[in-house]
């Protein structure tokens, strides 16, 4: 109707709505800074991105300043809340975590972690171009695996250590595997971790129940390979 350029739109309508925009931003700043809920912050990010795209699809650019300001409120707060989650996984003592396992059961604790991760994966699928969110999801996977490994080392025997890892990594993998929003590389990482632990556990069990079998197989496998090389 006014036949204005995008820049003219920003100047004219930005000036008209300036007071309202700053009032909304101030109210949002208070709400964002007072919440401890990571999902609330992420949902705001998804909605902010969706409304920006909707405006752009209608060639409306005058609210870009508002969406930029909302983004500058949301993502720093998300980083603070997320880092608190990662820090708790990294710094919890093994004694404290073992007490939690005895109180709530390991699978219940891991279910909470898996649910949190799935929420992040789903929200990332709504804003796939957000590399910062993707990086944080990968961080969560690494922190969980590190915590499980630290806890496993506290167990009295190598077999108990590996059995603990196999059981819990398999639980996480099964919980994530059928969800299309989970990154393929994360599934592959869990599969590698599980495969390595199963191989080590199998070898330990063979040594325990069939004392010399592993060495026997290795010895004669080498001899057979040597015979084949000589025959060629």
C-alpha positions as a printed NumPy array, in Angstrom:
array([[  0.   ,   0.   ,   0.   ],
       [  2.728,   2.476,   0.942],
       [  5.138,   1.115,  -1.689],
       [  8.106,   1.426,   0.676],
       [ 11.442,  -0.346,   0.551],
       [ 12.429,  -2.776,   3.293],
       [ 14.739,  -0.169,   4.818],
       [ 12.014,   2.502,   4.768],
       [  9.646,   0.036,   6.429],
       [ 12.104,  -0.432,   9.279],
       [ 12.566,   3.28 ,   9.802],
       [  8.888,   4.295,   9.627],
       [  7.107,   1.384,  11.259],
       [ 10.012,   0.706,  13.593],
       [  9.556,   4.229,  14.919],
       [  5.779,   3.795,  15.254],
       [  6.031,   0.516,  17.199],
       [  9.249,   1.315,  19.051],
       [  7.595,   1.859,  22.427],
       [  5.513,  -1.31 ,  22.201],
       [  8.506,  -3.378,  21.048],
       [ 10.688,  -2.208,  23.929],
       [  7.879,  -2.864,  26.428],
       [  7.489,  -6.422,  25.16 ],
       [ 11.263,  -6.964,  25.175],
       [ 11.552,  -5.704,  28.75 ],
       [  8.778,  -8.025,  29.933],
       [ 10.393, -10.92 ,  28.067],
       [ 13.827, -10.111,  29.522],
       [ 12.409, -10.361,  33.045],
       [ 10.664, -13.661,  32.292],
       [ 13.672, -15.207,  30.524],
       [ 16.152, -14.228,  33.239],
       [ 13.916, -15.662,  35.969],
       [ 13.267, -19.083,  34.44 ],
       [ 15.343, -22.206,  35.04 ],
       [ 13.452, -24.203,  32.393],
       [ 15.642, -24.956,  29.364],
       [ 12.635, -26.096,  27.322],
       [ 10.841, -22.763,  27.813],
       [ 13.879, -20.969,  26.425],
       [ 14.162, -23.354,  23.475],
       [ 10.452, -23.116,  22.649],
       [ 10.798, -19.337,  22.604],
       [ 13.687, -19.759,  20.185],
       [ 11.638, -22.026,  17.915],
       [  8.669, -19.64 ,  17.952],
       [ 10.896, -16.627,  17.35 ],
       [ 12.433, -18.333,  14.33 ],
       [  9.034, -19.51 ,  13.016],
       [  7.478, -16.04 ,  13.225],
       [ 10.508, -14.47 ,  11.548],
       [ 10.219, -16.945,   8.652],
       [  6.473, -16.306,   8.411],
       [  7.051, -12.55 ,   8.166],
       [  9.763, -13.02 ,   5.54 ],
       [  7.448, -15.264,   3.503],
       [  5.082, -12.289,   3.315],
       [  7.955,  -9.878,   2.557],
       [  7.596,  -8.254,   5.983],
       [ 11.001,  -7.287,   7.304],
       [ 10.136,  -4.465,   9.672],
       [ 10.123,  -6.73 ,  12.757],
       [ 13.601,  -8.149,  12.141],
       [ 14.999,  -5.854,  14.82 ],
       [ 12.508,  -7.296,  17.328],
       [ 13.349, -10.907,  16.416],
       [ 17.065, -10.136,  16.65 ],
       [ 16.606,  -8.697,  20.138],
       [ 14.554, -11.701,  21.252],
       [ 17.311, -13.988,  19.978],
       [ 19.884, -12.021,  21.981],
       [ 17.778, -12.594,  25.108],
       [ 17.103, -16.287,  24.538],
       [ 20.364, -17.897,  23.465],
       [ 22.708, -16.504,  26.153],
       [ 20.186, -17.648,  28.777],
       [ 19.998, -21.093,  27.16 ],
       [ 23.783, -21.391,  27.296],
       [ 23.81 , -20.552,  31.022],
       [ 21.098, -23.114,  31.832],
       [ 22.578, -25.79 ,  29.596],
       [ 26.084, -25.337,  30.984],
       [ 24.634, -25.818,  34.465],
       [ 23.238, -29.194,  33.323],
       [ 26.559, -30.238,  31.776],
       [ 28.494, -29.042,  34.808],
       [ 26.352, -31.163,  37.131],
       [ 27.125, -34.254,  35.021],
       [ 30.843, -33.49 ,  34.945],
       [ 31.34 , -32.535,  38.586],
       [ 29.072, -34.93 ,  40.476],
       [ 31.161, -37.245,  42.63 ],
       [ 30.977, -40.969,  41.971],
       [ 29.87 , -41.511,  45.566],
       [ 26.938, -39.111,  45.103],
       [ 25.961, -40.666,  41.784],
       [ 26.118, -44.193,  43.23 ],
       [ 23.83 , -43.043,  46.05 ],
       [ 21.377, -41.694,  43.462],
       [ 21.529, -45.013,  41.607],
       [ 20.712, -46.918,  44.79 ],
       [ 17.845, -44.554,  45.587],
       [ 16.223, -44.189,  42.167],
       [ 17.697, -46.977,  39.973],
       [ 20.171, -46.262,  37.163],
       [ 17.587, -46.751,  34.389],
       [ 15.276, -44.145,  35.917],
       [ 18.142, -41.637,  36.065],
       [ 19.111, -42.409,  32.461],
       [ 15.477, -42.077,  31.362],
       [ 15.504, -38.493,  32.628],
       [ 18.693, -37.801,  30.676],
       [ 17.331, -39.497,  27.529],
       [ 14.079, -37.503,  27.747],
       [ 16.084, -34.291,  28.041],
       [ 18.216, -35.27 ,  25.038],
       [ 15.164, -36.211,  22.948],
       [ 13.611, -32.843,  23.707],
       [ 16.763, -31.129,  22.442],
       [ 16.853, -33.296,  19.302],
       [ 13.207, -32.528,  18.51 ],
       [ 13.627, -28.818,  19.019],
       [ 16.773, -28.834,  16.888],
       [ 14.755, -30.472,  14.087],
       [ 12.553, -27.347,  14.112],
       [ 15.579, -25.039,  13.729],
       [ 18.188, -27.276,  12.015],
       [ 20.356, -24.344,  10.979],
       [ 21.099, -23.581,  14.649],
       [ 24.623, -24.973,  14.98 ],
       [ 24.971, -23.787,  18.551],
       [ 22.115, -26.053,  19.649],
       [ 23.551, -28.993,  17.699],
       [ 26.913, -28.545,  19.411],
       [ 25.26 , -28.559,  22.836],
       [ 23.363, -31.789,  22.074],
       [ 26.647, -33.506,  21.177],
       [ 28.146, -32.113,  24.404],
       [ 25.37 , -33.765,  26.406],
       [ 26.094, -37.154,  24.8  ],
       [ 29.796, -36.891,  25.679],
       [ 29.086, -35.82 ,  29.264],
       [ 26.704, -38.751,  29.837],
       [ 29.17 , -41.304,  28.44 ],
       [ 31.992, -39.836,  30.537],
       [ 29.867, -40.079,  33.694],
       [ 29.028, -43.724,  32.987],
       [ 32.71 , -44.526,  32.398],
       [ 33.761, -42.784,  35.614],
       [ 31.134, -44.677,  37.547],
       [ 32.079, -48.005,  35.946],
       [ 35.719, -47.578,  36.999],
       [ 34.583, -47.497,  40.605],
       [ 33.236, -51.067,  40.371],
       [ 35.355, -53.845,  41.885],
       [ 36.123, -55.948,  38.797],
       [ 36.649, -55.434,  35.035],
       [ 33.684, -57.7  ,  34.256],
       [ 31.351, -55.675,  36.493],
       [ 32.726, -52.467,  34.963],
       [ 32.066, -53.594,  31.384],
       [ 28.7  , -55.19 ,  32.248],
       [ 27.608, -51.859,  33.739],
       [ 28.653, -49.98 ,  30.608],
       [ 27.069, -52.489,  28.199],
       [ 23.758, -52.474,  30.086],
       [ 23.485, -48.685,  30.314],
       [ 24.814, -47.731,  26.878],
       [ 22.481, -50.328,  25.333],
       [ 19.564, -48.785,  27.265],
       [ 20.39 , -45.309,  25.941],
       [ 20.832, -46.609,  22.396],
       [ 17.496, -48.454,  22.404],
       [ 15.779, -45.35 ,  23.801],
       [ 17.156, -43.13 ,  21.028],
       [ 17.428, -45.466,  18.042],
       [ 13.884, -45.239,  16.648],
       [ 13.54 , -41.47 ,  16.913],
       [ 14.061, -39.761,  13.53 ],
       [ 15.227, -36.488,  15.095],
       [ 18.316, -38.058,  16.709],
       [ 21.554, -37.332,  14.833],
       [ 22.808, -40.356,  12.896],
       [ 26.369, -39.669,  14.034],
       [ 25.249, -39.836,  17.675],
       [ 23.575, -43.209,  17.119],
       [ 26.759, -44.416,  15.401],
       [ 28.877, -43.188,  18.344],
       [ 26.731, -45.091,  20.857],
       [ 26.872, -48.203,  18.64 ],
       [ 30.683, -48.028,  18.486],
       [ 30.894, -47.571,  22.241],
       [ 28.568, -50.515,  22.823],
       [ 30.364, -52.73 ,  20.299],
       [ 33.775, -52.072,  21.852],
       [ 32.497, -52.798,  25.354],
       [ 30.781, -56.021,  24.241],
       [ 33.991, -57.229,  22.568],
       [ 36.017, -56.562,  25.725],
       [ 33.397, -58.183,  27.945],
       [ 33.182, -61.261,  25.708],
       [ 36.947, -61.698,  25.851],
       [ 36.96 , -61.44 ,  29.638],
       [ 34.205, -64.039,  29.934],
       [ 36.031, -66.398,  27.584],
       [ 39.193, -66.053,  29.654],
       [ 37.239, -66.673,  32.843],
       [ 35.331, -69.756,  31.705],
       [ 37.694, -71.129,  29.046],
       [ 41.045, -70.233,  30.536],
       [ 43.412, -70.897,  27.623],
       [ 40.937, -70.818,  24.738],
       [ 41.55 , -67.221,  23.678],
       [ 45.339, -67.622,  23.616],
       [ 44.943, -70.963,  21.822],
       [ 42.735, -69.447,  19.101],
       [ 45.036, -66.473,  18.675],
       [ 48.104, -68.701,  18.449],
       [ 46.706, -71.017,  15.801],
       [ 45.015, -68.203,  13.895],
       [ 48.459, -66.641,  13.509],
       [ 49.916, -70.007,  12.404],
       [ 47.153, -70.49 ,   9.82 ],
       [ 47.684, -66.989,   8.474],
       [ 51.433, -67.626,   8.285],
       [ 50.832, -70.926,   6.456],
       [ 48.617, -69.164,   3.922],
       [ 51.257, -66.512,   3.312],
       [ 53.969, -69.147,   2.828],
       [ 51.69 , -71.156,   0.502],
       [ 51.224, -68.098,  -1.681]])
